[in-house]
Amino acid sequence: MTMSVMERRILLESILEELANDTLSIHQAVRRLRVEVTGLNQAKFARMCKISVRSLVQMEQGEGNQTLKSLNKVFCLFGMRVGVLKLRRDS
């Protein structure tokens, strides 16, 4: 099943919103981007991102100590990058 440009945009915006609302972790986002947006297996996706398969596996499992550089290699393919946000104070 291929996704239309609009469907892809909506999915990417949804993932961004969930990340910003802290309802989606970075490792869950990486997996969703790979599976839902690209449909690629880990080996092909890692090659596309120019990272090792091992790094991708660890990234998707929330393991290891991923560098910003590695994370951004994944996110930049989707027009995103890892950043710093101000913490929200709950009232």
mmCIF file as gemmi writes it, N, C-alpha and C atoms, coordinates in Angstrom:
data_model
loop_
_atom_site.group_PDB
_atom_site.id
_atom_site.type_symbol
_atom_site.label_atom_id
_atom_site.label_alt_id
_atom_site.label_comp_id
_atom_site.label_asym_id
_atom_site.label_entity_id
_atom_site.label_seq_id
_atom_site.pdbx_PDB_ins_code
_atom_site.Cartn_x
_atom_site.Cartn_y
_atom_site.Cartn_z
_atom_site.occupancy
_atom_site.B_iso_or_equiv
_atom_site.pdbx_formal_charge
_atom_site.auth_seq_id
_atom_site.auth_asym_id
_atom_site.pdbx_PDB_model_num
ATOM 1 N N . MET Axp A 1 ? 0.835 -1.179 0 1 0 ? 1 A 1
ATOM 2 C CA . MET Axp A 1 ? 0 0 0 1 0 ? 1 A 1
ATOM 3 C C . MET Axp A 1 ? 0.878 1.239 0 1 0 ? 1 A 1
ATOM 4 N N . THR Axp A 2 ? 0.673 2.114 -0.955 1 0 ? 2 A 1
ATOM 5 C CA . THR Axp A 2 ? 1.431 3.353 -0.981 1 0 ? 2 A 1
ATOM 6 C C . THR Axp A 2 ? 0.592 4.463 -0.378 1 0 ? 2 A 1
ATOM 7 N N . MET Axp A 3 ? 1.286 5.419 0.184 1 0 ? 3 A 1
ATOM 8 C CA . MET Axp A 3 ? 0.653 6.509 0.883 1 0 ? 3 A 1
ATOM 9 C C . MET Axp A 3 ? 0.689 7.752 -0.003 1 0 ? 3 A 1
ATOM 10 N N . SER Axp A 4 ? -0.407 8.499 -0.007 1 0 ? 4 A 1
ATOM 11 C CA . SER Axp A 4 ? -0.426 9.749 -0.767 1 0 ? 4 A 1
ATOM 12 C C . SER Axp A 4 ? 0.428 10.785 -0.039 1 0 ? 4 A 1
ATOM 13 N N . VAL Axp A 5 ? 0.756 11.836 -0.737 1 0 ? 5 A 1
ATOM 14 C CA . VAL Axp A 5 ? 1.554 12.912 -0.135 1 0 ? 5 A 1
ATOM 15 C C . VAL Axp A 5 ? 0.826 13.483 1.075 1 0 ? 5 A 1
ATOM 16 N N . MET Axp A 6 ? -0.476 13.669 0.962 1 0 ? 6 A 1
ATOM 17 C CA . MET Axp A 6 ? -1.261 14.222 2.071 1 0 ? 6 A 1
ATOM 18 C C . MET Axp A 6 ? -1.29 13.254 3.254 1 0 ? 6 A 1
ATOM 19 N N . GLU Axp A 7 ? -1.472 11.974 2.99 1 0 ? 7 A 1
ATOM 20 C CA . GLU Axp A 7 ? -1.474 10.981 4.075 1 0 ? 7 A 1
ATOM 21 C C . GLU Axp A 7 ? -0.124 10.953 4.78 1 0 ? 7 A 1
ATOM 22 N N . ARG Axp A 8 ? 0.941 11.04 4.003 1 0 ? 8 A 1
ATOM 23 C CA . ARG Axp A 8 ? 2.289 11.05 4.575 1 0 ? 8 A 1
ATOM 24 C C . ARG Axp A 8 ? 2.486 12.284 5.448 1 0 ? 8 A 1
ATOM 25 N N . ARG Axp A 9 ? 2.045 13.434 4.961 1 0 ? 9 A 1
ATOM 26 C CA . ARG Axp A 9 ? 2.176 14.677 5.719 1 0 ? 9 A 1
ATOM 27 C C . ARG Axp A 9 ? 1.406 14.594 7.038 1 0 ? 9 A 1
ATOM 28 N N . ILE Axp A 10 ? 0.191 14.061 6.988 1 0 ? 10 A 1
ATOM 29 C CA . ILE Axp A 10 ? -0.632 13.92 8.192 1 0 ? 10 A 1
ATOM 30 C C . ILE Axp A 10 ? 0.038 12.978 9.186 1 0 ? 10 A 1
ATOM 31 N N . LEU Axp A 11 ? 0.587 11.874 8.708 1 0 ? 11 A 1
ATOM 32 C CA . LEU Axp A 11 ? 1.269 10.924 9.585 1 0 ? 11 A 1
ATOM 33 C C . LEU Axp A 11 ? 2.493 11.561 10.231 1 0 ? 11 A 1
ATOM 34 N N . LEU Axp A 12 ? 3.298 12.278 9.451 1 0 ? 12 A 1
ATOM 35 C CA . LEU Axp A 12 ? 4.485 12.94 9.998 1 0 ? 12 A 1
ATOM 36 C C . LEU Axp A 12 ? 4.093 13.985 11.033 1 0 ? 12 A 1
ATOM 37 N N . GLU Axp A 13 ? 3.054 14.756 10.768 1 0 ? 13 A 1
ATOM 38 C CA . GLU Axp A 13 ? 2.587 15.756 11.732 1 0 ? 13 A 1
ATOM 39 C C . GLU Axp A 13 ? 2.084 15.095 13.005 1 0 ? 13 A 1
ATOM 40 N N . SER Axp A 14 ? 1.428 13.959 12.862 1 0 ? 14 A 1
ATOM 41 C CA . SER Axp A 14 ? 0.94 13.213 14.022 1 0 ? 14 A 1
ATOM 42 C C . SER Axp A 14 ? 2.1 12.733 14.882 1 0 ? 14 A 1
ATOM 43 N N . ILE Axp A 15 ? 3.13 12.202 14.256 1 0 ? 15 A 1
ATOM 44 C CA . ILE Axp A 15 ? 4.309 11.732 14.982 1 0 ? 15 A 1
ATOM 45 C C . ILE Axp A 15 ? 4.989 12.9 15.687 1 0 ? 15 A 1
ATOM 46 N N . LEU Axp A 16 ? 5.128 14.032 15.007 1 0 ? 16 A 1
ATOM 47 C CA . LEU Axp A 16 ? 5.724 15.217 15.624 1 0 ? 16 A 1
ATOM 48 C C . LEU Axp A 16 ? 4.922 15.687 16.834 1 0 ? 16 A 1
ATOM 49 N N . GLU Axp A 17 ? 3.609 15.707 16.694 1 0 ? 17 A 1
ATOM 50 C CA . GLU Axp A 17 ? 2.742 16.146 17.785 1 0 ? 17 A 1
ATOM 51 C C . GLU Axp A 17 ? 2.852 15.214 18.986 1 0 ? 17 A 1
ATOM 52 N N . GLU Axp A 18 ? 2.877 13.924 18.73 1 0 ? 18 A 1
ATOM 53 C CA . GLU Axp A 18 ? 3.004 12.954 19.821 1 0 ? 18 A 1
ATOM 54 C C . GLU Axp A 18 ? 4.352 13.087 20.514 1 0 ? 18 A 1
ATOM 55 N N . LEU Axp A 19 ? 5.407 13.35 19.757 1 0 ? 19 A 1
ATOM 56 C CA . LEU Axp A 19 ? 6.723 13.585 20.363 1 0 ? 19 A 1
ATOM 57 C C . LEU Axp A 19 ? 6.691 14.832 21.236 1 0 ? 19 A 1
ATOM 58 N N . ALA Axp A 20 ? 6.109 15.91 20.721 1 0 ? 20 A 1
ATOM 59 C CA . ALA Axp A 20 ? 6.043 17.176 21.463 1 0 ? 20 A 1
ATOM 60 C C . ALA Axp A 20 ? 5.201 17.046 22.724 1 0 ? 20 A 1
ATOM 61 N N . ASN Axp A 21 ? 4.155 16.223 22.671 1 0 ? 21 A 1
ATOM 62 C CA . ASN Axp A 21 ? 3.278 16.024 23.829 1 0 ? 21 A 1
ATOM 63 C C . ASN Axp A 21 ? 3.79 14.95 24.777 1 0 ? 21 A 1
ATOM 64 N N . ASP Axp A 22 ? 4.932 14.381 24.449 1 0 ? 22 A 1
ATOM 65 C CA . ASP Axp A 22 ? 5.551 13.342 25.266 1 0 ? 22 A 1
ATOM 66 C C . ASP Axp A 22 ? 4.679 12.093 25.394 1 0 ? 22 A 1
ATOM 67 N N . THR Axp A 23 ? 3.895 11.818 24.355 1 0 ? 23 A 1
ATOM 68 C CA . THR Axp A 23 ? 3.101 10.592 24.332 1 0 ? 23 A 1
ATOM 69 C C . THR Axp A 23 ? 3.732 9.542 23.42 1 0 ? 23 A 1
ATOM 70 N N . LEU Axp A 24 ? 4.854 9.91 22.794 1 0 ? 24 A 1
ATOM 71 C CA . LEU Axp A 24 ? 5.595 9.003 21.931 1 0 ? 24 A 1
ATOM 72 C C . LEU Axp A 24 ? 7.075 9.201 22.235 1 0 ? 24 A 1
ATOM 73 N N . SER Axp A 25 ? 7.78 8.125 22.488 1 0 ? 25 A 1
ATOM 74 C CA . SER Axp A 25 ? 9.214 8.224 22.759 1 0 ? 25 A 1
ATOM 75 C C . SER Axp A 25 ? 9.986 8.312 21.439 1 0 ? 25 A 1
ATOM 76 N N . ILE Axp A 26 ? 11.23 8.72 21.531 1 0 ? 26 A 1
ATOM 77 C CA . ILE Axp A 26 ? 12.064 8.817 20.342 1 0 ? 26 A 1
ATOM 78 C C . ILE Axp A 26 ? 12.205 7.444 19.684 1 0 ? 26 A 1
ATOM 79 N N . HIS Axp A 27 ? 12.423 6.397 20.497 1 0 ? 27 A 1
ATOM 80 C CA . HIS Axp A 27 ? 12.597 5.076 19.88 1 0 ? 27 A 1
ATOM 81 C C . HIS Axp A 27 ? 11.32 4.599 19.2 1 0 ? 27 A 1
ATOM 82 N N . GLN Axp A 28 ? 10.164 4.933 19.759 1 0 ? 28 A 1
ATOM 83 C CA . GLN Axp A 28 ? 8.908 4.569 19.103 1 0 ? 28 A 1
ATOM 84 C C . GLN Axp A 28 ? 8.734 5.364 17.804 1 0 ? 28 A 1
ATOM 85 N N . ALA Axp A 29 ? 9.139 6.619 17.824 1 0 ? 29 A 1
ATOM 86 C CA . ALA Axp A 29 ? 9.033 7.46 16.624 1 0 ? 29 A 1
ATOM 87 C C . ALA Axp A 29 ? 9.916 6.927 15.502 1 0 ? 29 A 1
ATOM 88 N N . VAL Axp A 30 ? 11.132 6.524 15.844 1 0 ? 30 A 1
ATOM 89 C CA . VAL Axp A 30 ? 12.042 5.99 14.828 1 0 ? 30 A 1
ATOM 90 C C . VAL Axp A 30 ? 11.425 4.757 14.176 1 0 ? 30 A 1
ATOM 91 N N . ARG Axp A 31 ? 10.888 3.88 14.99 1 0 ? 31 A 1
ATOM 92 C CA . ARG Axp A 31 ? 10.269 2.661 14.433 1 0 ? 31 A 1
ATOM 93 C C . ARG Axp A 31 ? 9.059 3.002 13.565 1 0 ? 31 A 1
ATOM 94 N N . ARG Axp A 32 ? 8.214 3.916 14.043 1 0 ? 32 A 1
ATOM 95 C CA . ARG Axp A 32 ? 7.032 4.298 13.258 1 0 ? 32 A 1
ATOM 96 C C . ARG Axp A 32 ? 7.437 4.93 11.929 1 0 ? 32 A 1
ATOM 97 N N . LEU Axp A 33 ? 8.454 5.765 11.947 1 0 ? 33 A 1
ATOM 98 C CA . LEU Axp A 33 ? 8.918 6.377 10.705 1 0 ? 33 A 1
ATOM 99 C C . LEU Axp A 33 ? 9.383 5.309 9.725 1 0 ? 33 A 1
ATOM 100 N N . ARG Axp A 34 ? 10.149 4.355 10.24 1 0 ? 34 A 1
ATOM 101 C CA . ARG Axp A 34 ? 10.649 3.291 9.358 1 0 ? 34 A 1
ATOM 102 C C . ARG Axp A 34 ? 9.512 2.436 8.827 1 0 ? 34 A 1
ATOM 103 N N . VAL Axp A 35 ? 8.659 1.956 9.713 1 0 ? 35 A 1
ATOM 104 C CA . VAL Axp A 35 ? 7.628 0.994 9.327 1 0 ? 35 A 1
ATOM 105 C C . VAL Axp A 35 ? 6.464 1.661 8.594 1 0 ? 35 A 1
ATOM 106 N N . GLU Axp A 36 ? 5.901 2.705 9.205 1 0 ? 36 A 1
ATOM 107 C CA . GLU Axp A 36 ? 4.672 3.288 8.672 1 0 ? 36 A 1
ATOM 108 C C . GLU Axp A 36 ? 4.9 4.232 7.497 1 0 ? 36 A 1
ATOM 109 N N . VAL Axp A 37 ? 6.018 4.948 7.51 1 0 ? 37 A 1
ATOM 110 C CA . VAL Axp A 37 ? 6.252 5.917 6.436 1 0 ? 37 A 1
ATOM 111 C C . VAL Axp A 37 ? 7.006 5.283 5.277 1 0 ? 37 A 1
ATOM 112 N N . THR Axp A 38 ? 8.081 4.567 5.578 1 0 ? 38 A 1
ATOM 113 C CA . THR Axp A 38 ? 8.89 4.018 4.479 1 0 ? 38 A 1
ATOM 114 C C . THR Axp A 38 ? 8.531 2.58 4.121 1 0 ? 38 A 1
ATOM 115 N N . GLY Axp A 39 ? 8.115 1.79 5.116 1 0 ? 39 A 1
ATOM 116 C CA . GLY Axp A 39 ? 7.814 0.384 4.862 1 0 ? 39 A 1
ATOM 117 C C . GLY Axp A 39 ? 9.058 -0.464 4.636 1 0 ? 39 A 1
ATOM 118 N N . LEU Axp A 40 ? 10.224 0.09 4.961 1 0 ? 40 A 1
ATOM 119 C CA . LEU Axp A 40 ? 11.484 -0.628 4.73 1 0 ? 40 A 1
ATOM 120 C C . LEU Axp A 40 ? 11.841 -1.53 5.9 1 0 ? 40 A 1
ATOM 121 N N . ASN Axp A 41 ? 12.623 -2.575 5.607 1 0 ? 41 A 1
ATOM 122 C CA . ASN Axp A 41 ? 13.155 -3.392 6.691 1 0 ? 41 A 1
ATOM 123 C C . ASN Axp A 41 ? 14.328 -2.639 7.329 1 0 ? 41 A 1
ATOM 124 N N . GLN Axp A 42 ? 14.805 -3.145 8.454 1 0 ? 42 A 1
ATOM 125 C CA . GLN Axp A 42 ? 15.858 -2.443 9.189 1 0 ? 42 A 1
ATOM 126 C C . GLN Axp A 42 ? 17.138 -2.276 8.388 1 0 ? 42 A 1
ATOM 127 N N . ALA Axp A 43 ? 17.527 -3.297 7.644 1 0 ? 43 A 1
ATOM 128 C CA . ALA Axp A 43 ? 18.78 -3.222 6.885 1 0 ? 43 A 1
ATOM 129 C C . ALA Axp A 43 ? 18.723 -2.132 5.819 1 0 ? 43 A 1
ATOM 130 N N . LYS Axp A 44 ? 17.638 -2.088 5.063 1 0 ? 44 A 1
ATOM 131 C CA . LYS Axp A 44 ? 17.506 -1.081 4.005 1 0 ? 44 A 1
ATOM 132 C C . LYS Axp A 44 ? 17.385 0.323 4.588 1 0 ? 44 A 1
ATOM 133 N N . PHE Axp A 45 ? 16.632 0.441 5.67 1 0 ? 45 A 1
ATOM 134 C CA . PHE Axp A 45 ? 16.449 1.754 6.294 1 0 ? 45 A 1
ATOM 135 C C . PHE Axp A 45 ? 17.766 2.264 6.885 1 0 ? 45 A 1
ATOM 136 N N . ALA Axp A 46 ? 18.507 1.388 7.546 1 0 ? 46 A 1
ATOM 137 C CA . ALA Axp A 46 ? 19.804 1.777 8.119 1 0 ? 46 A 1
ATOM 138 C C . ALA Axp A 46 ? 20.753 2.243 7.023 1 0 ? 46 A 1
ATOM 139 N N . ARG Axp A 47 ? 20.769 1.53 5.918 1 0 ? 47 A 1
ATOM 140 C CA . ARG Axp A 47 ? 21.613 1.915 4.789 1 0 ? 47 A 1
ATOM 141 C C . ARG Axp A 47 ? 21.204 3.297 4.255 1 0 ? 47 A 1
ATOM 142 N N . MET Axp A 48 ? 19.903 3.52 4.151 1 0 ? 48 A 1
ATOM 143 C CA . MET Axp A 48 ? 19.398 4.8 3.673 1 0 ? 48 A 1
ATOM 144 C C . MET Axp A 48 ? 19.801 5.943 4.619 1 0 ? 48 A 1
ATOM 145 N N . CYS Axp A 49 ? 19.811 5.654 5.929 1 0 ? 49 A 1
ATOM 146 C CA . CYS Axp A 49 ? 20.173 6.665 6.936 1 0 ? 49 A 1
ATOM 147 C C . CYS Axp A 49 ? 21.683 6.798 7.139 1 0 ? 49 A 1
ATOM 148 N N . LYS Axp A 50 ? 22.425 5.868 6.55 1 0 ? 50 A 1
ATOM 149 C CA . LYS Axp A 50 ? 23.884 5.82 6.712 1 0 ? 50 A 1
ATOM 150 C C . LYS Axp A 50 ? 24.293 5.606 8.163 1 0 ? 50 A 1
ATOM 151 N N . ILE Axp A 51 ? 23.574 4.654 8.795 1 0 ? 51 A 1
ATOM 152 C CA . ILE Axp A 51 ? 23.932 4.199 10.132 1 0 ? 51 A 1
ATOM 153 C C . ILE Axp A 51 ? 23.979 2.678 10.093 1 0 ? 51 A 1
ATOM 154 N N . SER Axp A 52 ? 24.58 2.083 11.115 1 0 ? 52 A 1
ATOM 155 C CA . SER Axp A 52 ? 24.658 0.628 11.141 1 0 ? 52 A 1
ATOM 156 C C . SER Axp A 52 ? 23.303 0.035 11.535 1 0 ? 52 A 1
ATOM 157 N N . VAL Axp A 53 ? 23.088 -1.199 11.134 1 0 ? 53 A 1
ATOM 158 C CA . VAL Axp A 53 ? 21.855 -1.895 11.51 1 0 ? 53 A 1
ATOM 159 C C . VAL Axp A 53 ? 21.803 -2.018 13.028 1 0 ? 53 A 1
ATOM 160 N N . ARG Axp A 54 ? 22.933 -2.29 13.639 1 0 ? 54 A 1
ATOM 161 C CA . ARG Axp A 54 ? 22.99 -2.419 15.1 1 0 ? 54 A 1
ATOM 162 C C . ARG Axp A 54 ? 22.527 -1.127 15.774 1 0 ? 54 A 1
ATOM 163 N N . SER Axp A 55 ? 22.993 0.021 15.262 1 0 ? 55 A 1
ATOM 164 C CA . SER Axp A 55 ? 22.567 1.313 15.827 1 0 ? 55 A 1
ATOM 165 C C . SER Axp A 55 ? 21.065 1.498 15.681 1 0 ? 55 A 1
ATOM 166 N N . LEU Axp A 56 ? 20.529 1.131 14.515 1 0 ? 56 A 1
ATOM 167 C CA . LEU Axp A 56 ? 19.093 1.269 14.293 1 0 ? 56 A 1
ATOM 168 C C . LEU Axp A 56 ? 18.303 0.37 15.227 1 0 ? 56 A 1
ATOM 169 N N . VAL Axp A 57 ? 18.744 -0.876 15.372 1 0 ? 57 A 1
ATOM 170 C CA . VAL Axp A 57 ? 18.052 -1.811 16.267 1 0 ? 57 A 1
ATOM 171 C C . VAL Axp A 57 ? 18.041 -1.256 17.686 1 0 ? 57 A 1
ATOM 172 N N . GLN Axp A 58 ? 19.193 -0.785 18.147 1 0 ? 58 A 1
ATOM 173 C CA . GLN Axp A 58 ? 19.271 -0.214 19.493 1 0 ? 58 A 1
ATOM 174 C C . GLN Axp A 58 ? 18.393 1.029 19.613 1 0 ? 58 A 1
ATOM 175 N N . MET Axp A 59 ? 18.39 1.848 18.576 1 0 ? 59 A 1
ATOM 176 C CA . MET Axp A 59 ? 17.578 3.061 18.564 1 0 ? 59 A 1
ATOM 177 C C . MET Axp A 59 ? 16.1 2.71 18.693 1 0 ? 59 A 1
ATOM 178 N N . GLU Axp A 60 ? 15.648 1.736 17.919 1 0 ? 60 A 1
ATOM 179 C CA . GLU Axp A 60 ? 14.24 1.34 17.94 1 0 ? 60 A 1
ATOM 180 C C . GLU Axp A 60 ? 13.841 0.664 19.246 1 0 ? 60 A 1
ATOM 181 N N . GLN Axp A 61 ? 14.801 0.076 19.939 1 0 ? 61 A 1
ATOM 182 C CA . GLN Axp A 61 ? 14.503 -0.598 21.202 1 0 ? 61 A 1
ATOM 183 C C . GLN Axp A 61 ? 14.735 0.302 22.401 1 0 ? 61 A 1
ATOM 184 N N . GLY Axp A 62 ? 15.205 1.527 22.161 1 0 ? 62 A 1
ATOM 185 C CA . GLY Axp A 62 ? 15.462 2.449 23.262 1 0 ? 62 A 1
ATOM 186 C C . GLY Axp A 62 ? 16.656 2.034 24.088 1 0 ? 62 A 1
ATOM 187 N N . GLU Axp A 63 ? 17.591 1.332 23.46 1 0 ? 63 A 1
ATOM 188 C CA . GLU Axp A 63 ? 18.781 0.849 24.149 1 0 ? 63 A 1
ATOM 189 C C . GLU Axp A 63 ? 20.005 1.592 23.645 1 0 ? 63 A 1
ATOM 190 N N . GLY Axp A 64 ? 21.084 1.392 24.328 1 0 ? 64 A 1
ATOM 191 C CA . GLY Axp A 64 ? 22.333 2.024 23.915 1 0 ? 64 A 1
ATOM 192 C C . GLY Axp A 64 ? 22.308 3.506 24.225 1 0 ? 64 A 1
ATOM 193 N N . ASN Axp A 65 ? 23.348 4.174 23.804 1 0 ? 65 A 1
ATOM 194 C CA . ASN Axp A 65 ? 23.487 5.603 24.043 1 0 ? 65 A 1
ATOM 195 C C . ASN Axp A 65 ? 23.646 6.284 22.686 1 0 ? 65 A 1
ATOM 196 N N . GLN Axp A 66 ? 22.533 6.568 22.053 1 0 ? 66 A 1
ATOM 197 C CA . GLN Axp A 66 ? 22.552 7.124 20.698 1 0 ? 66 A 1
ATOM 198 C C . GLN Axp A 66 ? 23.045 8.564 20.713 1 0 ? 66 A 1
ATOM 199 N N . THR Axp A 67 ? 23.815 8.909 19.719 1 0 ? 67 A 1
ATOM 200 C CA . THR Axp A 67 ? 24.295 10.278 19.599 1 0 ? 67 A 1
ATOM 201 C C . THR Axp A 67 ? 23.251 11.119 18.861 1 0 ? 67 A 1
ATOM 202 N N . LEU Axp A 68 ? 23.318 12.418 19.065 1 0 ? 68 A 1
ATOM 203 C CA . LEU Axp A 68 ? 22.435 13.314 18.328 1 0 ? 68 A 1
ATOM 204 C C . LEU Axp A 68 ? 22.682 13.177 16.831 1 0 ? 68 A 1
ATOM 205 N N . LYS Axp A 69 ? 23.929 12.97 16.474 1 0 ? 69 A 1
ATOM 206 C CA . LYS Axp A 69 ? 24.28 12.824 15.057 1 0 ? 69 A 1
ATOM 207 C C . LYS Axp A 69 ? 23.546 11.627 14.451 1 0 ? 69 A 1
ATOM 208 N N . SER Axp A 70 ? 23.558 10.495 15.127 1 0 ? 70 A 1
ATOM 209 C CA . SER Axp A 70 ? 22.866 9.3 14.619 1 0 ? 70 A 1
ATOM 210 C C . SER Axp A 70 ? 21.362 9.515 14.559 1 0 ? 70 A 1
ATOM 211 N N . LEU Axp A 71 ? 20.795 10.089 15.613 1 0 ? 71 A 1
ATOM 212 C CA . LEU Axp A 71 ? 19.359 10.344 15.623 1 0 ? 71 A 1
ATOM 213 C C . LEU Axp A 71 ? 18.964 11.295 14.497 1 0 ? 71 A 1
ATOM 214 N N . ASN Axp A 72 ? 19.771 12.321 14.301 1 0 ? 72 A 1
ATOM 215 C CA . ASN Axp A 72 ? 19.458 13.289 13.249 1 0 ? 72 A 1
ATOM 216 C C . ASN Axp A 72 ? 19.614 12.707 11.851 1 0 ? 72 A 1
ATOM 217 N N . LYS Axp A 73 ? 20.461 11.703 11.688 1 0 ? 73 A 1
ATOM 218 C CA . LYS Axp A 73 ? 20.57 11.027 10.392 1 0 ? 73 A 1
ATOM 219 C C . LYS Axp A 73 ? 19.243 10.37 10.029 1 0 ? 73 A 1
ATOM 220 N N . VAL Axp A 74 ? 18.524 9.888 11.029 1 0 ? 74 A 1
ATOM 221 C CA . VAL Axp A 74 ? 17.209 9.298 10.796 1 0 ? 74 A 1
ATOM 222 C C . VAL Axp A 74 ? 16.174 10.397 10.584 1 0 ? 74 A 1
ATOM 223 N N . PHE Axp A 75 ? 16.084 11.317 11.525 1 0 ? 75 A 1
ATOM 224 C CA . PHE Axp A 75 ? 15.026 12.319 11.488 1 0 ? 75 A 1
ATOM 225 C C . PHE Axp A 75 ? 15.144 13.296 10.32 1 0 ? 75 A 1
ATOM 226 N N . CYS Axp A 76 ? 16.36 13.597 9.878 1 0 ? 76 A 1
ATOM 227 C CA . CYS Axp A 76 ? 16.514 14.572 8.789 1 0 ? 76 A 1
ATOM 228 C C . CYS Axp A 76 ? 15.889 14.075 7.492 1 0 ? 76 A 1
ATOM 229 N N . LEU Axp A 77 ? 15.791 12.782 7.309 1 0 ? 77 A 1
ATOM 230 C CA . LEU Axp A 77 ? 15.153 12.234 6.109 1 0 ? 77 A 1
ATOM 231 C C . LEU Axp A 77 ? 13.677 12.601 6.023 1 0 ? 77 A 1
ATOM 232 N N . PHE Axp A 78 ? 13.112 12.99 7.161 1 0 ? 78 A 1
ATOM 233 C CA . PHE Axp A 78 ? 11.691 13.32 7.234 1 0 ? 78 A 1
ATOM 234 C C . PHE Axp A 78 ? 11.469 14.802 7.539 1 0 ? 78 A 1
ATOM 235 N N . GLY Axp A 79 ? 12.529 15.593 7.364 1 0 ? 79 A 1
ATOM 236 C CA . GLY Axp A 79 ? 12.418 17.027 7.6 1 0 ? 79 A 1
ATOM 237 C C . GLY Axp A 79 ? 12.361 17.397 9.063 1 0 ? 79 A 1
ATOM 238 N N . MET Axp A 80 ? 12.962 16.572 9.922 1 0 ? 80 A 1
ATOM 239 C CA . MET Axp A 80 ? 12.942 16.799 11.371 1 0 ? 80 A 1
ATOM 240 C C . MET Axp A 80 ? 14.369 16.756 11.906 1 0 ? 80 A 1
ATOM 241 N N . ARG Axp A 81 ? 14.526 17.227 13.121 1 0 ? 81 A 1
ATOM 242 C CA . ARG Axp A 81 ? 15.784 17.058 13.842 1 0 ? 81 A 1
ATOM 243 C C . ARG Axp A 81 ? 15.502 17.044 15.328 1 0 ? 81 A 1
ATOM 244 N N . VAL Axp A 82 ? 16.42 16.485 16.08 1 0 ? 82 A 1
ATOM 245 C CA . VAL Axp A 82 ? 16.292 16.399 17.524 1 0 ? 82 A 1
ATOM 246 C C . VAL Axp A 82 ? 16.612 17.781 18.096 1 0 ? 82 A 1
ATOM 247 N N . GLY Axp A 83 ? 15.814 18.223 19.061 1 0 ? 83 A 1
ATOM 248 C CA . GLY Axp A 83 ? 16.028 19.541 19.642 1 0 ? 83 A 1
ATOM 249 C C . GLY Axp A 83 ? 15.729 19.561 21.128 1 0 ? 83 A 1
ATOM 250 N N . VAL Axp A 84 ? 15.81 20.738 21.675 1 0 ? 84 A 1
ATOM 251 C CA . VAL Axp A 84 ? 15.56 20.954 23.096 1 0 ? 84 A 1
ATOM 252 C C . VAL Axp A 84 ? 14.259 21.733 23.239 1 0 ? 84 A 1
ATOM 253 N N . LEU Axp A 85 ? 13.408 21.278 24.137 1 0 ? 85 A 1
ATOM 254 C CA . LEU Axp A 85 ? 12.143 21.954 24.4 1 0 ? 85 A 1
ATOM 255 C C . LEU Axp A 85 ? 12.087 22.382 25.852 1 0 ? 85 A 1
ATOM 256 N N . LYS Axp A 86 ? 11.411 23.468 26.102 1 0 ? 86 A 1
ATOM 257 C CA . LYS Axp A 86 ? 11.196 23.916 27.463 1 0 ? 86 A 1
ATOM 258 C C . LYS Axp A 86 ? 10.198 22.982 28.134 1 0 ? 86 A 1
ATOM 259 N N . LEU Axp A 87 ? 10.487 22.605 29.367 1 0 ? 87 A 1
ATOM 260 C CA . LEU Axp A 87 ? 9.577 21.74 30.112 1 0 ? 87 A 1
ATOM 261 C C . LEU Axp A 87 ? 8.302 22.487 30.45 1 0 ? 87 A 1
ATOM 262 N N . ARG Axp A 88 ? 7.195 21.781 30.338 1 0 ? 88 A 1
ATOM 263 C CA . ARG Axp A 88 ? 5.915 22.355 30.748 1 0 ? 88 A 1
ATOM 264 C C . ARG Axp A 88 ? 5.72 22.105 32.218 1 0 ? 88 A 1
ATOM 265 N N . ARG Axp A 89 ? 5.248 23.105 32.904 1 0 ? 89 A 1
ATOM 266 C CA . ARG Axp A 89 ? 4.935 22.939 34.327 1 0 ? 89 A 1
ATOM 267 C C . ARG Axp A 89 ? 3.455 22.637 34.458 1 0 ? 89 A 1
ATOM 268 N N . ASP Axp A 90 ? 3.162 21.53 35.114 1 0 ? 90 A 1
ATOM 269 C CA . ASP Axp A 90 ? 1.761 21.179 35.334 1 0 ? 90 A 1
ATOM 270 C C . ASP Axp A 90 ? 1.233 21.986 36.51 1 0 ? 90 A 1
ATOM 271 N N . SER Axp A 91 ? 0.057 22.546 36.335 1 0 ? 91 A 1
ATOM 272 C CA . SER Axp A 91 ? -0.542 23.373 37.398 1 0 ? 91 A 1
ATOM 273 C C . SER Axp A 91 ? -1.304 22.524 38.376 1 0 ? 91 A 1
